[in-house]
Amino acid sequence: MKKGLIMFLIALWIATILIFLRCIYRVIELQGGYDGEIANHEASFMVLEGPMIFVAVGLLTAFHPGIAFGDLWKVTDWSLRKKSASSKEQSGV
């Protein structure tokens, strides 16, 4: 396996774990309702809410699957913009 793909899979695994931990925290937090002790503890909220998502998104941005798949990404001929009729004629599609 290519090193880029391995790095992407590791980043995906870590991001999934971080988001799962955040979900567990949210369930525990709201178990006592909005007036519960955990729901009103700002320090745990600030550590376990935003940074988990921020790190997960950062990992998936840094180790984007497009980088992992390298030249295979180009084979798909994918584009954000639709090809116009004149460009399709030129490319023979």
Beta strands, then each sheet from edge to edge (+ up, - down):
end
